[in-house]
Amino acid sequence: MDLKLNRHGQTLLDDINLDVYPGELVALIGPSGAGKSTLFRLISGLQRPSGGRVFMAGEDVTAMPPQQRPSAMVMYTPALFGHMTVKENVAFAVNRELRDSSPDEQVMVAMTVLNIRDLADRYPNELSMGQRQKVSLARTLVRRPKVLLFDEPLAHVDSFAARTLRDEILRVHRRMNCASIYITHDVKEAFSIADRIIYLEAGRILQDDLPQEIHDGPKSISIAKHLGATTIISTRASTQRLEHGEVLAHAHVLGNDLTIATSPEVPLGDTEVVIIGYQDSVHIEPAKSSSRFPIRGNIGQIVESTYTGENYRLRIETERGAIEADVPAGEPSGGPGDLVTITLREDLLWALPANEASE
Protein backbone atom coordinates (compact mmCIF):
# COMPACT_ATOMS: atom_id res chain seq x y z
CA MET A 1 0.00 0.00 0.00
CA ASP A 2 2.59 2.57 1.14
CA LEU A 3 -0.26 5.06 1.61
CA LYS A 4 0.39 8.75 2.13
CA LEU A 5 -1.93 11.69 2.60
CA ASN A 6 -0.87 15.33 2.67
CA ARG A 7 -3.23 18.24 3.16
CA HIS A 8 -2.33 21.94 3.23
CA GLY A 9 1.33 21.04 3.62
CA GLN A 10 0.67 18.75 6.59
CA THR A 11 1.35 14.99 6.51
CA LEU A 12 -1.71 13.17 7.86
CA LEU A 13 -0.62 9.65 6.92
CA ASP A 14 2.88 8.49 6.04
CA ASP A 15 4.24 5.13 4.82
CA ILE A 16 1.19 3.09 5.80
CA ASN A 17 1.78 -0.53 4.77
CA LEU A 18 -0.58 -3.26 5.92
CA ASP A 19 -1.97 -6.53 4.62
CA VAL A 20 -5.22 -8.07 5.85
CA TYR A 21 -5.96 -11.62 4.72
CA PRO A 22 -9.29 -13.39 4.13
CA GLY A 23 -10.76 -14.52 7.44
CA GLU A 24 -8.64 -12.06 9.42
CA LEU A 25 -10.07 -9.20 11.51
CA VAL A 26 -7.59 -6.41 12.23
CA ALA A 27 -8.39 -3.67 14.75
CA LEU A 28 -6.94 -0.17 14.37
CA ILE A 29 -6.42 1.70 17.65
CA GLY A 30 -4.60 4.85 18.68
CA PRO A 31 -5.16 8.27 20.26
CA SER A 32 -7.53 10.86 18.82
CA GLY A 33 -6.00 12.41 15.70
CA ALA A 34 -3.78 9.39 15.07
CA GLY A 35 -5.15 8.91 11.56
CA LYS A 36 -7.51 5.95 12.07
CA SER A 37 -10.56 7.49 10.39
CA THR A 38 -8.40 9.08 7.69
CA LEU A 39 -6.93 5.66 6.85
CA PHE A 40 -10.46 4.24 6.79
CA ARG A 41 -11.49 6.87 4.26
CA LEU A 42 -8.56 6.03 1.99
CA ILE A 43 -9.18 2.28 2.13
CA SER A 44 -12.93 2.66 1.56
CA GLY A 45 -12.50 5.08 -1.34
CA LEU A 46 -14.13 8.06 0.35
CA GLN A 47 -10.85 9.93 -0.14
CA ARG A 48 -7.92 9.59 -2.54
CA PRO A 49 -4.38 9.15 -1.19
CA SER A 50 -1.54 11.53 -2.08
CA GLY A 51 0.63 8.47 -2.73
CA GLY A 52 0.46 4.68 -2.66
CA ARG A 53 -2.08 2.15 -3.89
CA VAL A 54 -4.99 0.21 -2.40
CA PHE A 55 -5.55 -3.40 -3.46
CA MET A 56 -8.59 -5.56 -2.70
CA ALA A 57 -8.72 -9.24 -3.63
CA GLY A 58 -5.63 -8.68 -5.78
CA GLU A 59 -7.18 -5.79 -7.75
CA ASP A 60 -5.94 -2.19 -7.72
CA VAL A 61 -8.97 -0.20 -6.55
CA THR A 62 -7.22 3.10 -5.82
CA ALA A 63 -9.12 4.99 -8.51
CA MET A 64 -12.46 3.24 -7.91
CA PRO A 65 -15.34 4.97 -6.07
CA PRO A 66 -16.64 3.17 -2.95
CA GLN A 67 -19.65 1.60 -4.65
CA GLN A 68 -17.46 -0.15 -7.23
CA ARG A 69 -15.03 -1.65 -4.72
CA PRO A 70 -15.52 -5.24 -3.44
CA SER A 71 -16.01 -3.88 0.06
CA ALA A 72 -18.80 -2.92 2.44
CA MET A 73 -18.82 -0.40 5.28
CA VAL A 74 -20.53 -0.42 8.66
CA MET A 75 -20.28 3.06 10.15
CA TYR A 76 -20.83 4.38 13.68
CA THR A 77 -24.11 5.83 12.42
CA PRO A 78 -26.03 3.34 10.22
CA ALA A 79 -26.63 4.70 6.71
CA LEU A 80 -30.18 3.45 6.09
CA PHE A 81 -32.86 4.86 3.81
CA GLY A 82 -35.51 6.42 6.03
CA HIS A 83 -38.32 5.93 3.51
CA MET A 84 -37.65 2.19 3.14
CA THR A 85 -38.59 -0.66 5.45
CA VAL A 86 -35.94 -2.93 6.92
CA LYS A 87 -36.60 -5.54 4.25
CA GLU A 88 -36.38 -2.93 1.48
CA ASN A 89 -33.14 -1.52 2.92
CA VAL A 90 -31.56 -4.96 2.90
CA ALA A 91 -32.88 -5.77 -0.58
CA PHE A 92 -31.41 -2.54 -1.97
CA ALA A 93 -27.89 -3.81 -1.16
CA VAL A 94 -28.24 -7.22 -2.85
CA ASN A 95 -25.36 -8.05 -5.21
CA ARG A 96 -27.38 -8.93 -8.31
CA GLU A 97 -24.32 -10.13 -10.22
CA LEU A 98 -24.35 -13.27 -8.06
CA ARG A 99 -27.10 -15.58 -9.25
CA ASP A 100 -26.69 -18.58 -6.94
CA SER A 101 -29.94 -17.60 -5.22
CA SER A 102 -32.76 -15.13 -5.78
CA PRO A 103 -32.63 -11.63 -4.23
CA ASP A 104 -35.61 -12.47 -2.01
CA GLU A 105 -33.88 -15.61 -0.75
CA GLN A 106 -30.70 -13.66 0.01
CA VAL A 107 -32.66 -11.03 1.94
CA MET A 108 -34.49 -13.63 4.02
CA VAL A 109 -31.27 -15.53 4.80
CA ALA A 110 -29.52 -12.32 5.88
CA MET A 111 -32.40 -11.22 8.12
CA THR A 112 -32.59 -14.71 9.62
CA VAL A 113 -28.86 -14.77 10.36
CA LEU A 114 -29.10 -11.38 12.12
CA ASN A 115 -32.38 -12.34 13.84
CA ILE A 116 -34.29 -9.33 12.47
CA ARG A 117 -37.06 -11.01 10.46
CA ASP A 118 -39.60 -9.65 12.94
CA LEU A 119 -38.41 -6.13 12.03
CA ALA A 120 -38.90 -6.58 8.27
CA ASP A 121 -41.77 -4.11 7.91
CA ARG A 122 -40.48 -1.44 10.27
CA TYR A 123 -38.80 1.80 9.24
CA PRO A 124 -35.41 2.96 10.55
CA ASN A 125 -36.93 5.60 12.84
CA GLU A 126 -38.82 2.80 14.62
CA LEU A 127 -35.62 0.94 15.49
CA SER A 128 -33.06 1.22 18.29
CA MET A 129 -29.46 2.01 17.35
CA GLY A 130 -28.46 -1.61 17.93
CA GLN A 131 -31.27 -2.82 15.63
CA ARG A 132 -30.20 -0.36 12.94
CA GLN A 133 -26.66 -1.70 13.09
CA LYS A 134 -28.02 -5.23 12.65
CA VAL A 135 -29.78 -4.03 9.51
CA SER A 136 -26.46 -2.59 8.30
CA LEU A 137 -24.82 -5.97 8.92
CA ALA A 138 -27.61 -7.70 6.97
CA ARG A 139 -26.90 -5.32 4.08
CA THR A 140 -23.24 -6.35 4.11
CA LEU A 141 -24.25 -10.02 3.98
CA VAL A 142 -26.31 -9.61 0.81
CA ARG A 143 -23.64 -7.43 -0.80
CA ARG A 144 -21.14 -10.28 -0.25
CA PRO A 145 -17.95 -8.20 -0.26
CA LYS A 146 -14.35 -9.39 -0.09
CA VAL A 147 -13.46 -6.69 2.44
CA LEU A 148 -15.46 -5.51 5.47
CA LEU A 149 -14.76 -2.07 6.96
CA PHE A 150 -16.06 -1.14 10.41
CA ASP A 151 -15.78 2.40 11.75
CA GLU A 152 -16.70 2.53 15.47
CA PRO A 153 -19.82 0.34 14.95
CA LEU A 154 -20.52 0.08 18.70
CA ALA A 155 -19.97 3.76 19.50
CA HIS A 156 -23.63 4.69 19.96
CA VAL A 157 -25.13 1.56 21.50
CA ASP A 158 -25.51 0.71 25.19
CA SER A 159 -23.20 -1.83 26.85
CA PHE A 160 -25.69 -4.73 26.69
CA ALA A 161 -26.50 -4.11 23.02
CA ALA A 162 -22.79 -3.69 22.31
CA ARG A 163 -22.00 -7.21 23.56
CA THR A 164 -24.74 -8.71 21.41
CA LEU A 165 -23.79 -6.66 18.35
CA ARG A 166 -20.09 -7.54 18.73
CA ASP A 167 -21.03 -11.24 18.59
CA GLU A 168 -23.11 -10.59 15.46
CA ILE A 169 -20.19 -8.75 13.82
CA LEU A 170 -17.94 -11.75 14.46
CA ARG A 171 -20.58 -14.11 13.06
CA VAL A 172 -20.88 -12.08 9.86
CA HIS A 173 -17.10 -11.77 9.52
CA ARG A 174 -16.57 -15.51 9.94
CA ARG A 175 -19.52 -16.48 7.77
CA MET A 176 -18.22 -14.38 4.88
CA ASN A 177 -14.50 -15.12 5.46
CA CYS A 178 -13.72 -11.49 4.61
CA ALA A 179 -10.61 -9.45 5.22
CA SER A 180 -11.98 -7.12 7.90
CA ILE A 181 -10.66 -3.84 9.30
CA TYR A 182 -12.19 -2.58 12.53
CA ILE A 183 -11.61 0.94 13.90
CA THR A 184 -12.32 1.57 17.57
CA HIS A 185 -11.28 3.92 20.37
CA ASP A 186 -12.15 1.23 22.94
CA VAL A 187 -9.10 -0.89 23.81
CA LYS A 188 -11.14 -3.64 25.50
CA GLU A 189 -13.37 -3.85 22.45
CA ALA A 190 -10.32 -4.24 20.19
CA PHE A 191 -8.88 -7.05 22.32
CA SER A 192 -12.23 -8.85 22.45
CA ILE A 193 -12.72 -8.96 18.69
CA ALA A 194 -9.40 -8.73 16.82
CA ASP A 195 -7.04 -11.35 15.44
CA ARG A 196 -4.41 -8.63 15.11
CA ILE A 197 -4.07 -5.10 16.47
CA ILE A 198 -2.42 -2.13 14.74
CA TYR A 199 -1.53 0.94 16.78
CA LEU A 200 -1.39 4.25 14.91
CA GLU A 201 0.05 7.50 16.17
CA ALA A 202 0.69 10.75 14.28
CA GLY A 203 -0.18 9.10 10.97
CA ARG A 204 2.25 6.18 11.33
CA ILE A 205 1.98 2.55 12.34
CA LEU A 206 4.00 2.12 15.55
CA GLN A 207 3.11 -1.52 16.21
CA ASP A 208 1.38 -4.32 14.30
CA ASP A 209 1.04 -7.41 16.46
CA LEU A 210 -1.13 -10.16 17.93
CA PRO A 211 -3.33 -8.92 20.79
CA GLN A 212 -1.33 -10.68 23.51
CA GLU A 213 2.00 -9.56 22.04
CA ILE A 214 1.06 -5.88 21.89
CA HIS A 215 -0.42 -6.07 25.41
CA ASP A 216 2.55 -7.85 27.00
CA GLY A 217 5.25 -6.18 24.93
CA PRO A 218 4.27 -2.68 23.79
CA LYS A 219 6.99 -0.95 21.75
CA SER A 220 6.64 2.46 23.38
CA ILE A 221 5.46 4.20 26.52
CA SER A 222 2.65 5.86 24.57
CA ILE A 223 1.32 2.46 23.48
CA ALA A 224 1.60 1.08 27.02
CA LYS A 225 -0.32 4.05 28.44
CA HIS A 226 -2.99 3.75 25.77
CA LEU A 227 -3.45 0.08 26.68
CA GLY A 228 -3.85 0.96 30.36
CA ALA A 229 -0.40 0.53 31.92
CA THR A 230 -0.30 2.16 35.37
CA THR A 231 3.14 1.08 36.62
CA ILE A 232 5.75 3.15 34.77
CA ILE A 233 9.08 3.40 36.60
CA SER A 234 12.48 4.56 35.30
CA THR A 235 15.46 2.81 36.91
CA ARG A 236 18.98 1.49 36.39
CA ALA A 237 19.23 -2.13 35.31
CA SER A 238 21.76 -4.71 34.19
CA THR A 239 20.69 -6.30 30.92
CA GLN A 240 21.87 -9.48 29.21
CA ARG A 241 20.98 -11.40 26.06
CA LEU A 242 20.35 -15.13 26.49
CA GLU A 243 21.45 -17.77 23.98
CA HIS A 244 18.06 -17.92 22.26
CA GLY A 245 17.96 -14.13 21.85
CA GLU A 246 15.73 -13.04 24.72
CA VAL A 247 16.90 -9.94 26.60
CA LEU A 248 16.46 -9.78 30.38
CA ALA A 249 16.87 -6.84 32.75
CA HIS A 250 17.91 -7.24 36.39
CA ALA A 251 16.83 -4.37 38.65
CA HIS A 252 15.98 -3.47 42.24
CA VAL A 253 12.71 -1.53 42.33
CA LEU A 254 10.45 -0.69 45.29
CA GLY A 255 12.33 -3.16 47.48
CA ASN A 256 11.88 -5.95 44.90
CA ASP A 257 14.73 -7.77 43.13
CA LEU A 258 13.41 -8.31 39.62
CA THR A 259 14.37 -10.16 36.45
CA ILE A 260 12.19 -8.79 33.67
CA ALA A 261 11.59 -9.61 30.01
CA THR A 262 12.95 -6.68 28.01
CA SER A 263 12.56 -5.05 24.61
CA PRO A 264 15.39 -6.05 22.24
CA GLU A 265 15.94 -2.31 21.71
CA VAL A 266 17.34 -1.94 25.24
CA PRO A 267 21.18 -1.62 25.27
CA LEU A 268 23.10 -4.47 26.90
CA GLY A 269 24.99 -3.97 30.15
CA ASP A 270 24.41 -1.33 32.84
CA THR A 271 21.73 0.99 31.46
CA GLU A 272 18.58 2.99 32.14
CA VAL A 273 15.26 1.27 31.46
CA VAL A 274 11.57 2.02 31.95
CA ILE A 275 9.60 -0.73 33.67
CA ILE A 276 5.93 -0.94 32.78
CA GLY A 277 3.04 -3.03 34.05
CA TYR A 278 -0.72 -3.17 34.48
CA GLN A 279 -2.80 -3.40 37.64
CA ASP A 280 -2.36 -7.18 37.82
CA SER A 281 1.43 -6.83 38.03
CA VAL A 282 1.17 -5.36 41.56
CA HIS A 283 0.27 -7.44 44.62
CA ILE A 284 -0.32 -5.75 47.97
CA GLU A 285 -0.79 -6.78 51.59
CA PRO A 286 -1.48 -4.71 54.71
CA ALA A 287 1.71 -3.30 56.25
CA LYS A 288 2.76 -1.84 59.56
CA SER A 289 5.33 0.91 59.72
CA SER A 290 6.36 3.01 62.69
CA SER A 291 8.84 4.99 60.60
CA ARG A 292 8.52 8.75 60.43
CA PHE A 293 8.72 8.35 56.65
CA PRO A 294 6.51 5.31 55.98
CA ILE A 295 6.59 5.48 52.17
CA ARG A 296 9.92 3.85 51.45
CA GLY A 297 11.18 0.71 49.69
CA ASN A 298 8.35 -1.76 49.31
CA ILE A 299 6.00 0.22 51.57
CA GLY A 300 3.39 2.41 49.93
CA GLN A 301 0.26 4.26 50.98
CA ILE A 302 -3.21 3.97 49.47
CA VAL A 303 -4.39 7.38 48.31
CA GLU A 304 -7.52 6.37 46.38
CA SER A 305 -9.88 3.39 46.22
CA THR A 306 -12.45 2.88 43.45
CA TYR A 307 -14.96 0.04 43.28
CA THR A 308 -15.19 -1.31 39.69
CA GLY A 309 -17.80 -4.04 40.21
CA GLU A 310 -15.41 -6.98 40.45
CA ASN A 311 -12.39 -5.32 42.07
CA TYR A 312 -11.26 -2.41 44.15
CA ARG A 313 -8.79 -0.39 42.07
CA LEU A 314 -6.27 1.15 44.44
CA ARG A 315 -3.97 4.04 43.68
CA ILE A 316 -0.84 3.73 45.79
CA GLU A 317 1.80 6.37 46.42
CA THR A 318 5.36 4.98 46.48
CA GLU A 319 8.87 6.39 46.64
CA ARG A 320 8.94 6.10 42.84
CA GLY A 321 5.57 7.71 42.15
CA ALA A 322 2.00 6.42 42.00
CA ILE A 323 1.09 2.91 40.84
CA GLU A 324 -2.22 1.01 40.77
CA ALA A 325 -3.33 -2.42 41.90
CA ASP A 326 -6.57 -4.39 41.61
CA VAL A 327 -7.82 -6.29 44.65
CA PRO A 328 -10.81 -8.69 44.29
CA ALA A 329 -13.90 -7.31 45.98
CA GLY A 330 -14.10 -10.24 48.38
CA GLU A 331 -10.60 -9.70 49.77
CA PRO A 332 -9.38 -7.09 52.27
CA SER A 333 -8.20 -4.09 50.28
CA GLY A 334 -7.71 -1.26 52.75
CA GLY A 335 -8.61 2.34 52.15
CA PRO A 336 -7.06 5.77 51.69
CA GLY A 337 -4.31 6.37 54.24
CA ASP A 338 -3.55 2.69 54.85
CA LEU A 339 0.00 1.42 54.36
CA VAL A 340 0.64 -1.63 52.18
CA THR A 341 3.54 -3.91 51.34
CA ILE A 342 4.15 -3.99 47.58
CA THR A 343 5.24 -7.07 45.64
CA LEU A 344 5.87 -6.60 41.91
CA ARG A 345 5.17 -9.64 39.74
CA GLU A 346 8.19 -9.79 37.46
CA ASP A 347 6.47 -12.23 35.07
CA LEU A 348 3.91 -9.49 34.27
CA LEU A 349 6.37 -6.62 33.77
CA TRP A 350 8.15 -5.38 30.64
CA ALA A 351 11.16 -3.10 30.20
CA LEU A 352 11.71 -0.49 27.47
CA PRO A 353 14.67 1.74 26.62
CA ALA A 354 14.96 4.83 28.83
CA ASN A 355 14.62 7.14 25.82
CA GLU A 356 10.95 6.09 25.68
CA ALA A 357 10.35 7.84 28.99
CA SER A 358 9.96 11.21 27.30
CA GLU A 359 6.81 10.13 25.42
Residue pairs with C-beta under 8 A, 6 or more apart in sequence:
1 16
1 17
1 18
1 52
1 53
1 54
1 55
2 15
2 16
2 17
2 51
2 52
2 53
3 13
3 15
3 16
3 17
3 39
3 42
3 49
3 51
3 52
3 53
3 54
4 11
4 13
4 14
4 15
4 16
4 49
4 50
4 51
4 52
5 11
5 12
5 13
5 38
5 42
5 47
5 49
5 50
5 203
6 12
6 50
11 203
12 35
12 38
12 203
13 35
13 38
13 39
13 42
13 49
13 203
13 204
14 203
14 204
15 204
16 35
16 39
16 52
16 203
16 204
16 205
17 205
18 26
18 198
18 205
18 208
20 26
20 147
20 179
20 180
20 181
21 179
22 146
22 177
22 178
22 179
23 174
23 177
23 178
23 179
24 179
24 180
24 195
24 196
25 170
25 173
25 180
25 181
25 182
25 193
25 194
25 195
25 196
26 180
26 181
26 182
26 194
26 195
26 196
26 197
26 198
27 182
27 183
27 184
27 189
27 190
27 193
27 194
27 196
27 197
27 198
28 36
28 39
28 40
28 181
28 182
28 183
28 184
28 198
28 200
29 36
29 184
29 185
29 187
29 190
29 197
29 198
29 199
29 200
29 226
30 36
30 199
30 200
30 201
30 226
31 201
31 222
31 226
32 185
34 200
34 201
34 202
34 203
35 200
35 202
35 203
35 204
36 183
36 200
37 151
37 183
38 47
38 203
39 200
40 46
40 149
40 151
40 181
40 183
41 47
42 48
42 49
42 54
43 54
43 71
43 147
43 149
43 181
44 66
44 69
44 71
44 73
44 149
45 54
45 61
45 64
45 65
45 66
45 68
45 69
45 71
46 66
48 62
48 63
49 62
52 62
53 60
53 62
54 60
54 61
54 62
55 61
56 69
56 70
56 71
56 146
56 147
56 179
57 70
57 146
57 147
59 70
61 68
61 69
61 70
66 73
69 147
70 145
70 146
70 147
71 145
71 146
71 147
71 148
71 149
72 93
72 139
72 140
72 143
72 145
72 147
72 148
72 149
73 79
73 149
73 150
73 151
74 133
74 136
74 137
74 140
74 148
74 149
74 150
74 151
74 153
74 169
75 136
75 151
75 152
75 153
76 151
76 152
76 153
76 155
76 156
77 156
78 124
78 129
78 132
78 133
78 135
78 136
79 136
80 89
80 124
80 132
80 135
80 136
81 88
81 89
81 92
81 124
82 123
82 124
82 125
83 123
84 92
84 123
84 124
85 120
85 121
85 122
85 123
86 111
86 116
86 119
86 120
86 121
86 122
86 123
86 124
86 127
86 135
87 107
87 111
87 120
87 121
89 124
89 135
89 139
90 107
90 110
90 111
90 135
90 138
90 139
90 142
91 103
91 104
91 107
91 142
92 139
93 139
93 140
93 142
93 143
94 103
94 106
94 107
94 142
94 143
95 142
95 143
95 144
96 103
98 144
101 109
103 142
106 141
106 142
107 138
107 142
108 117
109 141
110 138
110 139
110 141
110 142
111 117
111 119
111 120
111 138
113 138
113 141
113 171
113 172
113 175
114 134
114 135
114 137
114 138
114 141
114 168
114 172
115 134
116 131
116 134
116 135
116 138
119 127
119 131
119 135
124 132
124 135
127 135
128 157
128 161
129 156
129 157
129 161
130 157
130 158
130 161
130 162
130 164
130 165
133 153
133 154
133 157
133 165
134 165
134 168
136 153
137 168
137 169
137 172
140 148
140 172
140 176
141 172
141 175
141 176
144 176
145 176
145 178
146 178
146 179
147 178
147 179
147 180
147 181
148 172
148 173
148 176
148 178
148 179
148 180
148 181
149 180
149 181
150 169
150 180
150 181
150 182
150 183
151 183
152 183
152 184
152 185
153 165
153 169
153 182
154 162
154 165
154 166
154 184
154 186
154 189
155 185
157 165
162 189
166 189
166 192
166 193
169 182
169 193
170 193
173 180
182 190
182 193
182 194
184 190
187 226
187 227
187 228
190 197
190 211
191 197
191 211
191 215
194 211
195 210
195 211
196 208
196 209
196 210
196 211
197 207
197 208
197 209
197 210
197 211
197 214
198 205
198 207
198 208
199 205
199 206
199 207
199 208
199 214
199 223
199 226
200 206
201 222
201 223
206 219
206 220
206 222
206 223
207 214
207 218
207 219
207 220
207 223
209 217
214 223
214 227
215 227
216 350
217 261
217 263
217 350
218 224
218 227
218 229
218 276
218 350
218 352
219 263
219 265
219 352
220 352
220 356
220 359
221 232
221 274
221 276
221 352
221 356
221 357
221 359
222 359
224 232
224 276
224 350
224 352
225 232
227 278
228 278
228 279
229 276
229 277
229 278
230 277
230 278
230 279
230 323
230 324
231 275
231 276
231 277
231 278
231 281
231 282
231 323
231 324
231 344
231 349
232 274
232 275
232 276
232 321
233 253
233 254
233 274
233 275
233 276
233 320
233 321
233 323
234 272
234 273
234 274
234 275
234 354
234 357
235 251
235 252
235 253
235 272
235 273
235 275
235 320
236 251
236 270
236 271
236 272
236 273
237 249
237 250
237 251
237 260
237 262
237 270
237 271
237 272
237 273
237 351
238 249
238 250
238 251
238 269
238 270
238 271
239 247
239 248
239 249
239 250
239 262
239 266
239 267
239 268
239 269
239 271
239 273
239 351
240 247
240 248
240 250
240 268
241 247
241 268
242 248
245 264
246 261
247 261
247 262
247 263
247 264
247 266
247 268
248 259
248 260
248 261
248 262
249 258
249 259
249 260
249 262
249 266
249 273
249 275
249 351
250 257
250 258
250 259
250 260
251 257
251 258
251 260
251 273
251 275
251 351
252 258
253 275
253 320
253 344
254 297
254 298
254 300
254 318
254 319
254 320
254 342
254 344
255 297
255 298
255 299
255 342
256 298
256 342
256 343
256 344
256 346
258 275
258 344
258 346
258 349
259 346
260 275
260 346
260 349
260 350
260 351
261 349
261 350
261 351
262 273
262 350
262 351
262 352
263 350
263 351
263 352
263 353
265 352
265 353
266 273
266 351
266 352
266 353
267 353
271 354
272 353
272 354
273 351
273 352
273 353
273 354
274 351
274 352
274 353
274 354
274 356
274 357
275 349
275 350
275 351
276 349
276 350
276 351
276 352
277 344
277 345
277 348
277 349
277 350
278 348
279 313
279 324
279 325
279 326
280 326
280 345
280 348
281 344
281 345
281 348
281 349
282 316
282 323
282 324
282 325
282 342
282 343
282 344
282 345
283 325
283 342
283 343
283 344
283 345
284 300
284 314
284 316
284 325
284 327
284 334
284 340
284 341
284 342
284 343
285 340
285 341
285 343
286 332
286 334
286 338
286 339
286 340
286 341
287 299
287 339
287 340
287 341
288 339
289 299
289 339
291 299
294 301
294 339
295 301
295 317
295 318
295 319
296 319
297 319
298 341
298 342
298 343
299 339
299 340
299 341
299 342
300 316
300 317
300 318
300 323
300 339
300 340
300 342
301 316
301 317
301 337
301 338
301 339
301 340
302 314
302 315
302 316
302 334
302 335
302 336
302 337
302 338
302 339
302 340
303 315
303 316
303 317
303 322
303 336
304 314
304 315
304 336
305 312
305 313
305 314
305 315
305 333
305 334
305 335
305 336
306 312
306 313
306 314
306 315
307 313
307 329
308 326
309 329
310 328
310 329
311 326
311 327
311 328
311 329
312 326
312 327
312 329
312 333
313 324
313 325
313 326
314 324
314 325
314 326
314 327
314 333
314 334
314 340
315 322
315 323
315 324
316 322
316 323
316 324
316 325
316 340
316 342
318 342
323 342
327 333
334 340
